[in-house]
Amino acid sequence: MARHGSLAEQLAAVRIYASTPDHGPEPMQTNWAVVPANDNNPEDVDGMKVERRWRMKPSIEEIMRSVATGDEERNEAGQIIRIGRIRFSDGTQTEKAFKLTIDGKVVSFQDRMPAGAMLGTKDAAESQLGAEEDSAHVSASNRYFADLLKTLPHRYRSGGKRRPGRNYSRIEASAMLAAAYAATDMAMVTFTRYPDGLPCGSQKMADVFPGMVKTQQGESGSLAWQDIVIAKADRDVWAATVASLSTADKATLDAAVVGQSLREIGGEGHIRTAERRGKRRLIAANDNLMSAINKLAA
């Protein structure tokens, strides 16, 4: 065993103190929860994927138009190398492709196209289906939210240009509102209640209610509320644990986090004396911290 191996094993609480963050949880760039759910019924998650538009080039219509022209070209060997705007390989052309190497990496290379293969084709997924910004899809989406929330049909109104004027602080706005209340006879005030409606400042209601819209897989998202609650509770418990320590123990633990040797924890004095004093202080602070952790965890 190393010289300080046994000491390092004893200082478990010091390692926790040094590695525990002193701030709130960082936002996670994932749409998965930290705590796995145990109720993932396959029937509940069925269909929870968005469809994507599949781009095939040339399209069937383009192929039929090229064939209908009757314009074809052959090479010296009698192979068809062009029909209309569509071109075919004679066995010598290459196109960019991808392959896996021995170590599992994906690399690009020029793949030879066999004779008769159609050149310049494309077969890949593009934008997600239903995300078009044309008026028909936007109207259908807005109608869905209006029916779901039982409101009037959505109407979009542009905000126009902002009127020039100065900005008022919160205190000034409160004073102006109080003056308006004082100068108004509340008995003479009347109001009109309008039916429930949707916000008019956005053309698409799907942008106002992002939590009610399915998005593509792998998009970034915020922390689940369960993770936030657990993280805040753990942080409060840890703060209470550290607060229960004495000032000397806190100073020793802080010195252990940034210090490079036991001598820095031991303070002034002879080198060997400072090292022995620092070791005693570090072990005592570790034991006190572990005792506080066990007390609050019980």
N, C-alpha and C positions, 0 to 999 in steps of 0.2 A: 504494500500500500504506500502511496505517496506520503511525503512528510506532512502535508496539510490535508490529506484525504479525509481523515476522521473529523477534523474541524469543519471542513466544508459540508460534510454530511449532517453535522449538528446544527448548522445555521440555515435550516429550512425556512424559518420565519423571515430571516434577513433577505433571502432570495425572493420571497413573496413581496416584501416591502420594496425591493429594488425594481421588480418587474411590473408591479401594479400601477396602471396609469392613474394620473391625478386629474383626469378630465372625463367628459362624457363620452359615450360610445361614438366612434366614427361612423359616418354613413357608409353602408355597404353597397358596393356596385354589383348587386345581384338581385334577382327576384326570388331567391330561396330564403327560407327562414333558417336562423341558426339552430333552433330547436326543431328536430324533425317531427312532423306530424305523423301520428299513428292511425289516422282515419282516412287514408287515401284509398277510398273505394274506387275501383276501376270504372264503375258506372258514373261516378260523380265527375271524373276528369275526362270522360269520353267526349271528344269533340272540342276540347279546350285548346285547339290550335287554329291558327289563322291560315287560310288558304292563300297561296301566292300565284300570281300570274306567271304562266309558263310560256316563255318566248321560244318559238321555233322558226328559224329562218333558213331558207325561204319558206313562206307559208304555202299551204295547199293551193290557195288562189293564185299565188305568183307562179307556182309550178305549172298549173293548168294554163295560165296566160302565155307562158313561154312555149309550152307544147303546141298551143293553138296557132302560134305564128308560123310554125313549120320551118323556122330558120334554124338549121343545125350545121355544125362544122365538124369535119373529121380530119384526123392527121394522116400522115403517109401510110401508117399501118392499118388504116381503116377504122380506128377507134373514134367514137364520138367524144369530142372534147368540149362541145358547147351546144346547148339548145336554148335559143333565145338569149336571155341574160344569165342563164345558169351554166356554170362551167363544171367539167368533170376531169378527173385525173387520168393521165395516161401511164401512171406508174412511176413517174419521176418527180412529181411535186411533193413537197413536204408542208406540214402545218404544225403550229405550236401545240404541244400536248404536255401532260404531266405524268410522272411515274414515281414510284416509291424506290428509294435506294435501299441498300442492305441494312443500314442503321435506322430505317423507318422514316427518313426525311422525304418531303415532297419536292421534287425538282422539275423544272421545265426542260423540254428537249424538242427537237424537230423530228416529228414522226412521219415516215414515208406513207403517203396515201396510196392505197392499192388502186389498180386500174379500174376505172368506172366509178370511183367514189366521188360524191358531190363535194365540190370545194366551197369554202366560205360559209359553211352552215353554222348555225347556232342553236343550241338546245340547253337552256338554263332557266332558272327561276329568276324573276325580276321583282317588281314591287308587289306588296301584299294585296290580295284581292279585296276589293271593296274600299280601297283608300283613295279612289279617284276624287278629284275636286270638282267634277262637273255638277251642274245644278240638280240633276235627277238624284244622284246619290246623296247630296247634301239635304235636299228636301225630304227624302225618305228617312234619313237619320233624324232630322228635326221633328218629323211627324211621329217617329217612334218615341222620342222623349216627351213630346206633348201628350201622347196617349198614355204613356206610362205614369206621368206625374199629374195627369188630369188637369191640364192647363189649356189656355187659349193657344191657337196656332202661333208658331214662332214668327216674329217679324224683326228683321234686321234694320237698324238705323245707324247710319254713320255718325260718329261723334263730331265730325267737321273740324274746323280750326279752333284752337284754344283761344279763348278771349284774353286779351292782354290785361294784366293787373298784377298787383303784388300778392305774395303769399302771406298768409296770417299764421301766427304761431298758435299752439293749443290754448294758451292763456288768453290771447286776444280773441280767438273764436269763442271761447267760453264767456268772456265779458260781453261780446256782441250778442250772443244768444240770450244771456240774462237780461240785457237791456231791451231786447225785443219782447221777451216775456213780460217785463214790467210795463211796457208801453202798449200791451195788447189786452183787450177785454176778452177774457177767455169765454165769457158767456155768449159772445157774439160769433165765436169761431165755429165754422162748419167745415166738414171734410167729406170727401167722396171716396168710397171704398170701391176699388176696381177689382175685377176678377183676377184670380191667380194667373200669372203668365211666366214666360221664360225670359232670361236676360236678352236685351236687344242689342247689346254691344258686340256680340260675336255672331259670325255667320253660321258657324257649326256648333251645335250644342254638345257634340262629342268632345270638343275642346274644353267645355265648361265642366263636364262630368267625366274626367279621365278614368276614375275608378270603376265606371260602368261600361268601359270599352275594352274589348280584348285587344292586346297588343302582341307583336311578334315575340317569339321566344328569345331569351337571352338579353332583353333590354334591362337597363339598370333600373333599380327601384329603391324605395326607402326600406328601413328596418321594419319588420313586423312589430305590432304593438306588444306582443308577448315578449319579444327580445328587448324592447325599450324598457318595459316595466321591470324585467329581471335585472337588466343592467343598472337601472337606477336604484333598485333595492340593494344590489350588491355594493354599489358605490356608497350608499348611505351606511350600510353595515361596516364597510371598510373605514369610512371617515370616523364613525363612532369608535372603532377599535383603535385607530391612531390617536384620537383625542383622549383616550383613557390612559395613555402612556405619560410618564413623567417628562419634564423638560430635558433632563439628562439623557434619558433613553432616546428621545427624538433626535437630540443632537448627535448621539452616537450612531444612530441609524443613518442620518443624513450624511455624516462623515464617511460611513462605510460605503454609501452609494457612489460618492465622488472620489474617495480616497484610493490610493494605490498600494498602501501597506498598512500594517497594524500600527506602525510608529506614528502615522498621521492621526489615527484614532486615539492613541495614548496621550498625545499632547507633548508638552515640553519635558526635557530631561534627557538622561542617558539613553542611547539607542536601545540597548537591551531592556532597560527599565520601561521605556515608552512602549516597546513591543509587548511586554508582559502585561502592562496596564491596559493597552488597547485590546488585547485578547480577552482579558477579564471583562472589560466594559462591553465588548461585542457579544460575548456569550450571555452576559446578564441581560442586555437589551433584547437579544433573541428569545431568551426564556420568557421575559415579561411580555413580549409581543405575542408569542405563541399561547401563553396563558390567557391573554385578552381575546385572542381569536377563538379559542376553545370555549371561553365563557359566553361570548356573544353567539356562538354557533349552537350552543346547547339549548 
